[in-house]
Amino acid sequence: MKRHYFFACLAICFAVVSCKQSDDQKDFIASNIDSTVKPSEDFFLYANGGWIKQNPIPAAESGWGIGNLVNEEIYDRKKKINEKAVNEKAPDGSVSQKIGDFWFSGMDSAGIEKQGLQPLKENLDKINDIKSLADLVNVVASFHTKSVGSLFSDYVSQDDKNSDVMAYQLGQGGLGMPNRDYYFNTDDRTKNVQKAYQTYLHKTFGQLAGNSNDSVALSKKVQSVYGLETKLAKAARKLAALRDPYKNYNKMTVAALEKLCPNFDWPVYLKNIGIEKLDSVIVGQPEFFAALNTELKATSLDDWKNYLQVHLVMSTAGYLDSQTFMNLFNYRKTLSGASAPRVRWKRVLDAEEGAIGEALGQLFVKEYFSEKAKQRYSDLVEAIRDAYKDRINKLAWMSDSTKQKALDKLAKITKKVGYPDKWKDFTAMKIDRGPFVLNMQRASEWWHKYNVNKLGKPVDRTEWDMTPQTYNAYYNPSNNEIVLPAGMFAVPGKRDEDLDDAFVYGYAAASTIGHEITHGFDDQGRQYNAKGNLTNWWQPNDSVQFSQRALKIINEFKAFNPVDTLHINGEATQGENIADLGGLLLGLDAYKKTESYKKGDKINGFTPLQRYFLGYAYSWMIEERKERLANQVMTDVHAPAKERVNGPVVNIPEFYEAFGIKPGDKMYRADSVRVSIW
């Protein structure tokens, strides 16, 4: 049960520096530039095109860029930790024992091939034994504790309107394709995904039937599942509609939930997932559960069995034999564009992140992240906070009343840097050298119980929802906090002293810290107060002013056409786009206070301003396959990397100054259409 609230900065890392780079060193920023492209025509390609031309996307990847380079180093470090643990005679129940046994079970390819689908027999038997809706409820409950998605999503997290309370929350879900639009869009690329998904269903049913060749029987099963999911998808909300925190907050009693969806036995389900007493539930999309209620009766139990079989296999395919895995991979490559899977050891490390990633993190930070580094990045957060304070005080469009509350919220943003001060206790999680998939299911059950046990207890605001080795970051509105894992601080092949201030403030302060802090004041984050509660703390006219300014960034990004005929969803991506622009402005403000900026010295021919913007562009240096771009545009609240560079910089006067942008240039925007919010 994972909270779906993170305003995360996707795949960015940073470092802080102590000295200036000498001119006789090879400048990695200069070597990445494509001199055939003018910065006034396409700044992203100007800054990164040289590197992109020299670094084609590997077959196993859907994209290749700075995030991959950082993660390659992190993968190698995690692999060394696992290989060391697997050969240790660690005490039973210790972190090292769990890490070592997990690695052994995941890397036991011969054993996994021999087992086939046998480890799922108990789960499949439960499906086959379904004879009533009551049995269906029991199986769905069991599967949800094992992270087998079906019917709907549920999780435990803070109540948006009372952040001191943990709440049980329900949302739409249960689809085999990424979201509702994949069932209804009619463009050629989406049709190809639909066809691939139905082929996957056909292969999976054939495998479950002992590789049966009865195409008629298998096709009937495929259509039963695809038809059922299409009905659920029709009732699901679109991506942009999920951004409104008020419309997706519908608190009701369990009795009201039973009235909304009476064909599903909620008291029995709640008991089976470990919730004994529950006063209320927050339902994200009530209309979805009304539609689900209809399908529970209208759809035959045989069709529900088919549906559950597919979702069981799909949820666990990554931990099973090569036939099961490749069936799923061949469907998903239509979404990613990758033509080959990642090597097994990387897939095992990816699985480990979700299962016992924080346990691994305890070993990771001992080896690779010092207390001195933690303090260094903590100080950079304060520089950005000070810059934001100055910006708020100078806003002409915001009233003094709202300013004071905004400043209070800014001052109370908690920073979490590097790794937790308190680690979770994984003693009760059983990990052994048996079937890999069973280790994953037991880990899911542990996490489920861990989260359910939060109900009725005080909120632990010290908890982290990312592991220390994660290459990412997030803002959590309910805690009013930014979380910056240690994995963010790796710069591929570089030491701190290799990097100049101008680069770092663009690459770190703007892309990560300023971005995450701005999420507290974007279209969603601004609706939460300093205590993390969803409440209106804005003066009416200030809200109007914000919305009018945000409309400009919505319209700007709607005009971008990154792939085929698909345009960016300006409404759905506005939060990330606001955060990118805010981060760039804050990073620049903070950088202008440094001695290196004030001196104005060029480095390898670039002015401080130029290197600042080039540093920001470097944080988004990536080439992506068309399949991945299309999937991102349809399902993600983050715009593609190119637009995350070219989109915000055109709104900043210093960018025009740095690169001599003039009217008539493609990167030029008239003052009247430039976005100005924070």
SULGI-V645616 format. One record per pair of residues at least 4 apart in sequence whose ideal C-beta (glycine too) atoms are under 6 Angstrom apart, sorted by the first residue. I is the first residue (numbers start at 1). J is the second residue. Records with the same first field share a line. If there is no record, write none. Layout:
I: J / J
//
This chain:
1: 155 / 156 / 451
2: 155
3: 157
6: 474
7: 475 / 519
8: 472 / 474
9: 473 / 512 / 515 / 516
10: 638
11: 67
12: 511 / 512 / 619
13: 70 / 488 / 490
14: 507 / 508 / 512
15: 489 / 491 / 496 / 499
16: 376 / 380 / 504
17: 496 / 499 / 501 / 504
18: 496 / 497
19: 497
20: 500
21: 25 / 500
23: 604
27: 604
29: 614
30: 604
32: 48 / 50 / 51
33: 50
34: 45 / 49 / 50
37: 42 / 45 / 46 / 49
39: 43 / 46 / 659
40: 661 / 665 / 667
41: 666
43: 646 / 649 / 667
44: 642 / 645 / 646
45: 49
47: 614 / 617
48: 52 / 617 / 621
51: 55 / 621
52: 623
57: 61 / 64 / 623
59: 339 / 340
60: 338 / 340 / 342
61: 338
62: 336 / 337 / 338 / 625 / 628
63: 622 / 624 / 628
64: 68 / 623
65: 621 / 622
66: 621
69: 492
70: 471 / 490 / 492
71: 75 / 471
73: 490
74: 469 / 487
75: 346
77: 368
78: 349
81: 363
82: 99 / 103
85: 96 / 99 / 100
86: 100 / 103 / 104
88: 96
90: 94 / 96 / 97
92: 97
93: 427
95: 359 / 362
98: 356 / 431
99: 360
101: 431 / 432 / 433
102: 352 / 431 / 439
103: 107
104: 433
105: 433 / 436 / 439
106: 348 / 436
108: 112
112: 321 / 436
113: 321
115: 119 / 435
116: 321
119: 435 / 437 / 438
120: 124
123: 312
126: 139
127: 305 / 308 / 309
130: 135 / 136 / 301 / 305
131: 135
136: 304
137: 265 / 268 / 269
140: 150 / 151
141: 269 / 272 / 273
143: 148 / 150
145: 273 / 445 / 448
146: 441 / 444
147: 444
148: 312 / 315
149: 315
150: 174 / 308 / 311
151: 174
152: 173 / 174
153: 171 / 173
154: 170
155: 169
156: 166 / 168 / 451 / 454
158: 163 / 459 / 478
159: 165 / 167
160: 245 / 249 / 534
161: 533 / 534
163: 478 / 532 / 533
164: 459
166: 454 / 455
167: 282
168: 278 / 281
169: 282
170: 283
171: 284
172: 236 / 285 / 288
174: 232
175: 229 / 233
176: 229
177: 182 / 197
178: 182 / 635
179: 635
180: 233 / 236
181: 185 / 634
182: 193
183: 230 / 233
185: 190
189: 630
192: 334
193: 334
196: 331 / 334
197: 331
198: 222 / 226
200: 327 / 331
201: 222 / 225
202: 218 / 222
203: 327
204: 310 / 313
205: 218 / 221
206: 211 / 212 / 218
208: 309
215: 219
221: 306
222: 226
223: 227
224: 303 / 306
225: 306 / 307 / 310
228: 299 / 303 / 307
231: 295
235: 287 / 288 / 291
236: 288
237: 241 / 242 / 285
239: 572
240: 569 / 571 / 572
245: 524 / 527 / 534
248: 284
250: 283 / 286
251: 280 / 282
252: 256 / 257
253: 280
254: 278
257: 266 / 281
258: 262 / 266
260: 286 / 289
261: 289 / 293
263: 293 / 296 / 297
264: 296
266: 270
270: 275 / 278
274: 452
275: 452
294: 298
295: 299
299: 303 / 304
310: 314
313: 317
316: 320 / 437
317: 324 / 325 / 328
319: 436 / 437 / 440
320: 324 / 437
322: 326
329: 341
333: 338
335: 631
336: 627 / 628
337: 625 / 627 / 628
342: 346 / 347
353: 357
355: 440 / 443
357: 467
358: 424 / 467
359: 426
360: 364
361: 467 / 468 / 469
362: 423
364: 368 / 468 / 469
365: 369 / 419 / 468 / 486
369: 373 / 418 / 486
374: 417 / 418
377: 417
378: 417
381: 415 / 513
383: 590
384: 509 / 513 / 514 / 517 / 586 / 590
387: 586 / 589 / 590
388: 410 / 586
391: 678
392: 403 / 406 / 407
397: 545
398: 402 / 403 / 542
399: 539 / 542
401: 539
402: 538 / 539 / 542
405: 537
408: 530
409: 530
412: 480 / 530
413: 480
414: 481
415: 482
416: 483
417: 484
418: 486
419: 468 / 486
420: 464
422: 462
429: 446
430: 442
431: 439
434: 438
461: 479
466: 470 / 483 / 485
468: 485 / 486
469: 487
470: 485 / 487
471: 487
473: 484 / 488 / 512 / 516
474: 483
475: 482 / 516 / 519 / 520
476: 481
477: 525 / 528
478: 532
479: 532
480: 532
482: 516 / 517
484: 488
494: 498
499: 503 / 504
500: 603
501: 594 / 596
502: 608 / 611 / 612
503: 507 / 611 / 615
504: 508
505: 509 / 587 / 591 / 612
506: 510 / 612 / 615 / 616
507: 615 / 618 / 619
508: 512
509: 513 / 514 / 587 / 590
510: 514 / 583 / 584 / 587 / 616
511: 515 / 616 / 619
514: 583 / 586 / 587
515: 579 / 583
518: 579 / 582 / 583
519: 525 / 579
520: 525
521: 525 / 526
522: 575 / 578 / 579
523: 550 / 574 / 575
524: 575
527: 534
528: 532 / 534
529: 533 / 535 / 537
538: 542 / 543
549: 677
550: 574
552: 675
553: 574 / 577 / 675
554: 570 / 571 / 574
557: 568 / 570 / 573 / 577 / 639
558: 567 / 570
560: 568 / 643
561: 567
562: 629 / 640
563: 626 / 629 / 630
566: 630 / 633
568: 573 / 639
569: 573
572: 637
573: 577 / 637 / 639
574: 578
576: 637 / 638
579: 583
580: 644 / 648
581: 648 / 651
582: 678
583: 587
584: 648
591: 597 / 612
592: 597
597: 608
602: 607
603: 611
606: 610 / 611
609: 654 / 658
610: 658
613: 655 / 658
617: 645
620: 641 / 644 / 645
622: 641
624: 628 / 629
629: 640
631: 635
632: 636 / 640
639: 643 / 644
643: 647
649: 655
650: 667 / 669
651: 674 / 675
656: 661
661: 665 / 667 / 668
663: 668
669: 673 / 674
//
